[in-house]
Amino acid sequence: MKKGWGVPCLATMIVAFTAHLASAGYFGAASYQNGCCAEKADYCDAKAHCYTVMKTCRKVVYEKRQYTCYKTVYEKVYEDRTINCVKYVPETRYRECTYTVCKPVYETRYRECTYTVCKPVWETRQKTICYTVCKPVWETRQKTICYTVCKPVWETRQKTICYTVCKPVWETRQKTICYTVCKPVWETRQKTICYTVCKPVYETKYREVCYTVCKPVHYTKTVKVCSGHWETRVEEVPGPVVCRRVREPGCWKWDPCRCRCVYIPGKCHIEKVQCPPRKICKKVWVPEVHEKTINCVRYERQVVRKKVPYTVCHYVPEKRTKVCTYKVCRMVPEKRTKVCTYKVCRMVPEKRTKVCTYKVCRMVPEKRTKVCTYKVCRMVPEKRTKVCTYKVCRWVKECHTKKVPYTVCRYVKETRVKKVPYTVCKPVHYTKTIKVCKCVPKKVAYTVTRCVPKVVCVQVPVQVCCPPPCCHRRRRCGCGG
């Protein structure tokens, strides 16, 4: 009830204090009800009647008080907790397994095979061939040619004489000469030749071949499979620490410009606050081992026989004929003529005179003969024979016998024992100490400063101006005490 009455009383005091300040600001003019006196008064009279009066005013003063508050803070506390854990250690074990193996035993056998071989027999034969050859025969002949030669005779004289000089004059002459030439003439002839060719004949035969085939055998076996499942666990995690802005309480302050109290907010500061804890879900893998039956396949060997075709080739003699074309050269005599050009020198006498010692040449004609030798070719045909040797191939069949080895595979069953390793996951229990985070609530005391308003009476000097009396109502003009 006391706090409820304090707020209206405080508001009434502020309004009263504001009214006193307003009347003091107007120098007491607000209390005059009649303004005619102020209008008639002179400024000099008003100035002469001004004086200072101490007036009691009420003032609101804010004083700071400190309060102690408490806030809850969550503090992280780690405590040791021992938990039981299981880890699976792989362990290798061995078990004996009996299995049957087919062991191959190879045996070499022989069988007789009869085969025919064509053996080539070469025969040497001869054949006489007649042919004609043109043989050249050279004949040497002679021919007598008569010609005239001027023989010079020189005479020396010691006086002026007239002499004759023979001037040579050359004449070109032609002569026709007949001669014989042997011209080759080629003739194409044909001849039939018989020969023997071995023609291959292919024959398909069959033989037995042994080969191994792997046959699948299906069986089942039991194995251990490591698996597991996921479990969802709920754990409590402390809340995060967040920052928040907190404003300190403000205060009221008098503003002389606006003639009223103005609220000034306090400073802001940032403080860290921890949020409440939260629960999270996480998945944990739980391992398990269970047995599983699987299907297996093993392959057993099996001997299979089959017939394989193969080809045998033997040669059969065959007679053939062919026509051979050849050329024969025959020389045919042919008569031809040619024109030979030759020069003849003829001396023409010329008379000259001179005064000195000179020589006179006198040409005396002299007849001579000479024998020219030349050869003439004449083709004479001549018959000749030659013996040609050639070979003829004749195939003779011959039977042979040979032993052919072949391998026979025989499988013998053999029982063996082997150790098969398998892995078993063995659980090993152990303890582990972990640290568990726990949020513990804790109350922390902090100090808060607040401004509390307080009314104080203050003596304020006020200057009051009294004008001279203007009417009969003196108390309304504001004069007097």
Buried (B, 14 or more C-beta within 10 A) or exposed (E): EEEEEEEEEEEEBBEEBEEBBEBBEEEBEEEBEEEEBBEEBEEEEBEEEEEEEEBEBBBBEBEEEEEEEEEEBBEEEEEEEEEEEEEBEEEEEEEEEEEEEBEEEEEEEEEEEEEEEBEEEEEEEEEEEEEEEBEEEEEEEEEEEEEEEBEEEEEEEEEEBEBEEBEEEEEEEEEEEEEEEBEEEEEEEEEEEEEEEBEEEEEEEEEEEEEEEEEEEEEEEEEEEEEEEEEEEEEEEBEEEEEEEEEEEBBBEEEEEEEEBEEEEBEEEEEEBBEEBEEEEEEEEEEEBEEEEEEEEEEEBEBEEEEEEEEEEBBEBEEEEEEEEEEEEBBEEEEEEEEEEEEEEEBEEEEEEEEEEBEBEBBEEEEEEEEEEEEEBEBEEEEEEEEEEEEEEEBEEEEEEEEEEEEEEEBEEEEEEEEEEEEEBEEEEEEEEEEEEBBEEEEEEEEEEBBEBEBEEEEEEBEBBBBBEBEEEEEBBBBEE
